Amino acid sequence: MEDLDVKVINGRIPVLLSAPHVYSHRRPSLTLSYKWGEEFTDTIVEELCLKSGAWGIIQAKETDYDPNWHKIKENPYKKVIKKVVGDKKFNKFIDIHGLNDENKYDFGIYYPSRFRRSIVLAEKMRKALDKGELAGVNVCIFRCPDDLQETLAEYVADELRIPSVQLEVARYIRESDELRNEFIKNLIPFLKV
């Protein structure tokens, strides 16, 4: 199953991973400017899927919409997620993003506040990340802001009833082969539970 803008990786375990901002994308604004892509988020999802058996959805090219902002009516990425989920019983949705360089922490985990199982998922993920070479990293957990945006994590939790988080990864971790591989290694057992 593939949309022109979206690559789908078929999996074996009930976990769905997402990398919606690999390439430039357009957010609603008066200037209609593009937001830069978040490098290595596709690599992370592909490696996690390969090594864990999780399902994956990845932005395949530059788009004139934001997969994480626009509502499903005008969002092919969310439509593909809905199609992939179908009647499958996924137990986790993890939306992987690049962390803005202005932030002074290593990982940011955002959870939809109206879905208790997402809060539990965020806390378990925090513990999974803080191991091995990444022991002592600064992992911050935040509630998704109450604004007009419907993030993928909010959409999947609210509409598809799957525990969901948005995980933002610092650039220095994404760009380093060693740290990125350690991050992937830490998440694999977490995904399989």
C-alpha positions in Angstrom: 0.0 0.0 0.0 1.7 3.2 -1.1 0.5 6.8 -1.7 2.7 9.0 -3.9 3.7 11.1 -0.9 4.0 8.2 1.6 6.1 5.0 1.9 4.6 2.2 4.0 6.7 -0.6 5.6 4.7 -3.7 6.4 5.4 -5.2 9.8 4.9 -8.2 12.0 4.3 -6.7 15.5 1.4 -4.4 16.5 3.5 -1.2 16.5 3.2 1.7 14.0 6.2 4.1 13.6 6.0 7.4 11.6 8.4 9.9 10.1 6.2 12.6 8.6 8.8 15.4 8.2 11.7 13.8 6.3 11.4 16.3 3.5 10.3 20.0 3.4 6.6 20.5 3.9 4.3 23.5 4.0 2.5 24.7 7.2 -0.5 27.0 7.1 0.9 30.5 7.2 0.5 33.9 5.6 3.8 33.5 3.8 3.1 29.9 2.6 6.8 29.1 3.4 8.2 25.6 3.7 9.6 24.1 6.9 12.8 22.2 6.4 12.9 18.4 6.6 14.1 16.6 9.7 17.2 14.5 8.6 17.6 10.9 9.6 14.1 10.4 10.9 13.4 8.1 7.9 16.6 6.2 8.7 15.5 5.8 12.3 12.0 4.5 11.3 13.4 2.1 8.6 16.0 0.7 11.0 13.5 0.2 13.8 11.1 -1.5 11.5 13.8 -3.8 10.1 15.2 -4.7 13.6 11.9 -5.0 15.5 9.3 -6.0 12.9 7.2 -2.8 13.5 5.1 -1.2 10.8 6.3 2.1 9.4 5.0 5.2 7.5 7.4 7.7 6.1 7.1 10.9 4.1 8.5 10.0 0.7 8.9 13.4 -0.9 8.4 17.2 -0.4 4.8 18.1 0.1 2.6 21.2 0.0 0.9 20.1 3.2 2.1 19.3 6.7 1.4 15.7 7.7 1.4 16.6 11.3 -0.8 19.7 11.1 -3.5 19.4 8.5 -6.7 17.6 9.3 -7.4 14.3 7.6 -9.7 15.9 5.0 -6.7 17.6 3.3 -3.9 15.2 4.6 -3.0 12.1 2.5 -0.5 11.0 5.2 -3.2 10.7 7.9 -5.4 8.9 5.3 -2.7 6.3 4.8 -2.3 5.9 8.5 -6.1 5.2 8.8 -5.9 2.7 6.0 -2.9 0.9 7.4 -4.5 0.7 10.9 -7.8 -0.6 9.4 -9.0 -3.3 11.8 -5.5 -4.2 13.1 -4.9 -4.1 16.8 -1.9 -1.8 17.2 -0.7 -1.2 20.7 1.7 1.7 20.1 2.0 4.6 17.7 5.3 6.5 17.8 5.7 9.6 15.6 9.4 10.4 15.2 10.5 14.0 14.6 13.7 16.1 14.7 14.1 18.3 17.8 14.5 22.0 17.2 18.1 23.0 17.9 16.9 25.8 20.2 15.8 23.3 22.8 18.2 22.4 25.6 17.2 18.7 26.0 18.0 15.6 24.1 14.6 14.0 23.6 11.1 15.5 23.9 8.1 13.2 24.3 4.7 14.7 23.6 1.5 12.8 24.6 -2.2 13.5 23.9 -3.7 14.4 27.3 -7.1 13.0 26.7 -5.8 9.4 26.4 -4.4 7.9 29.6 -2.6 5.0 27.9 -0.5 7.6 26.0 0.7 9.1 29.2 1.8 5.6 30.4 3.5 5.0 27.0 5.4 8.3 27.3 6.8 7.4 30.7 7.8 3.8 29.6 9.6 5.3 26.6 11.5 7.8 28.8 12.9 4.8 30.8 13.7 2.9 27.6 15.8 5.8 26.2 17.9 6.4 29.3 20.2 3.4 29.0 23.6 2.3 27.7 25.6 5.1 25.9 22.5 7.3 26.3 22.3 6.9 30.1 21.8 10.3 31.7 20.3 12.0 28.6 17.8 14.7 29.3 14.3 13.4 28.3 11.4 15.8 28.8 7.8 14.7 28.7 5.2 17.2 27.6 1.4 17.3 27.1 0.5 18.1 23.6 -0.5 21.8 23.6 -4.2 22.6 23.4 -4.2 24.5 20.1 -5.9 24.2 16.7 -3.3 21.7 15.5 -4.2 18.0 15.4 -0.9 16.2 15.6 -0.5 12.7 14.3 -0.3 11.5 17.9 -3.5 13.3 18.8 -5.3 12.0 15.7 -4.2 8.4 16.2 -5.1 8.4 20.0 -8.4 10.3 19.6 -9.7 8.8 16.4 -8.1 5.4 16.2 -7.8 4.7 19.9 -4.1 3.7 19.9 -1.7 4.9 22.6 0.4 7.5 20.9 3.4 9.8 21.4 5.4 12.2 19.4 9.1 11.7 20.0 11.5 14.5 19.1 15.2 13.6 18.8 18.1 16.0 19.0 20.1 16.6 15.9 23.4 15.5 17.4 21.8 12.1 18.2 20.3 11.8 14.7 23.5 12.8 12.9 25.9 10.5 14.8 25.9 6.9 13.6 27.0 5.7 17.0 24.4 7.6 19.0 21.6 7.0 16.5 22.4 3.2 16.6 22.4 3.3 20.4 19.0 5.1 20.4 17.6 2.4 18.0 19.1 -0.4 20.1 17.4 1.1 23.3 14.0 1.3 21.6 13.8 -2.2 20.1 13.0 -4.1 23.3 10.5 -1.3 24.2 8.7 -1.7 20.9 8.5 -5.5 21.2 6.7 -5.4 24.6 
